[in-house]
Amino acid sequence: MSVTWTVKVLGLGAVALTLSLELFVQLLRHLRPRTILNEVLFFPSEVACVEHILKPSPYSCLCMLPHDVETSFSRLLRHILSASSSLDLCLFAFSNMDLCSAVLALHSKGIIIRVLADSDYAAITGSQIGVLRKAGICVRCDLSSVCMHHKFAVVDDRLLLNGSLNWTLKAVQSNMENVVVTEVPDLVQPFVKEFHRLWVHSDPAQYKSSDQNHFIITKTSDEPELMNI
Amino acid sequence: MSVTWTVKVLGLGAVALTLSLELFVQLLRHLRPRTILNEVLFFPSEVACVEHILKPSPYSCLCMLPHDVETSFSRLLRHILSASSSLDLCLFAFSNMDLCSAVLALHSKGIIIRVLADSDYAAITGSQIGVLRKAGICVRCDLSSVCMHHKFAVVDDRLLLNGSLNWTLKAVQSNMENVVVTEVPDLVQPFVKEFHRLWVHSDPAQYKSSDQNHFIITKTSDEPELMNI
């Protein structure tokens, strides 16, 4: 084979090799899934100061609790505060004041907050649902007699927080509980859809006056159930 | 270039092409993630007969409930019954008799069952914990005063079932609840580890006689808490 032919073959080989490598890199980039957040938080959480998470300030907090400690609760707060456009809450019980402060902080930044709450527990002593309503946050309660026992939040239609943890101080500090934090679309999207379904279903405009009267009579005739398990 | 050279180059080219294709196929097989199960079940579940799931038989069930209907509850039962080696349960409340039948069926097939239950709720009327114990299933309760509020199951250290749903009839048929079903290792493995930690922690051998006496005195001095939320 002449020198000219050898050069041509080598040249073509080099081009083919470069193109193949480029193809490989593109293929790898396409096939490698992007990093999806998955985390599990277990409770009870260590008790620590969360003031610096709720209200970042140049001045150090002077309270007696441990500072600069990352706990399950501080991780939960950070995930909630990561919302940049919306936060949907579907909660059986909501009496934790730190979690309420986090929601109010997001509301004051213009994040769209929607809260679905259980009609019985929205009104009990210590519930923060009234505080949210007073701050102008839209809260809806299912007007049927069905217990709304969910404990989930969806951040920016992207991140799901769900598990056994009610948003109470006792659950955070005293109980054995869990919160699954995930961005897996196959898990997040069903919750986005279910929230939308329940939100529409709980629209007060859906209820006729006669339905409401019936509801009030039905509800006040019995004691609220203490054990909705 | 002579004919012999042309044949040799074409032959080598064909071999190179075949090897490259083979390499591509292997690479694709290696990089493509295997299908990982992710599912969300919402409740209340439609009421339907589950007899054919619990006790497959050539004879049709004659009960009045709808048959051959796939519901959230039947999906939940099928996932539990898919266990081939082990089932770990960590449950605040367990009074649902169909779920108990599923666990007993697995036990009779030789599947290793471990149950962690809340000490207060294990003894309430309707609890199935006593039924499991009588069948020879190993049940442990945390002997501290901490409320065990989890509601999760791990099948074969591979599949996680977790959410707001207690294993009661009311939760299944009447409440708004959810169960996340996932094989995502980053979500399953923390639960496997947490179950192991709680299981070891609840080992009765860990408690000295004096601790047990202290525990009994402490527990009987108060009414069981009705609202562990």
Interface residues (C-beta under 8 A of the other chain):
Chain A: M1 W5 V9 S20 L27 L28 L31 R32 P33 N38 E39 V40 F42 P44 F92 A93 D142 V146 C147 M148 H149 H150 K151 F152 N162 G163 S164 L165 N166 T168 K170 A171 S174 N175 M176 E177 N178 V180 T182 V184 D186 L187 P190 F191 E194 L198 L226 M227 N228 I229
Chain B: M1 W5 V9 S20 L27 L28 L31 R32 P33 N38 E39 V40 F42 P44 F92 A93 D142 V146 C147 M148 H149 H150 K151 F152 N162 G163 S164 L165 N166 T168 K170 A171 S174 N175 M176 E177 N178 V180 T182 V184 D186 L187 P190 F191 E194 L198 L226 M227 N228 I229
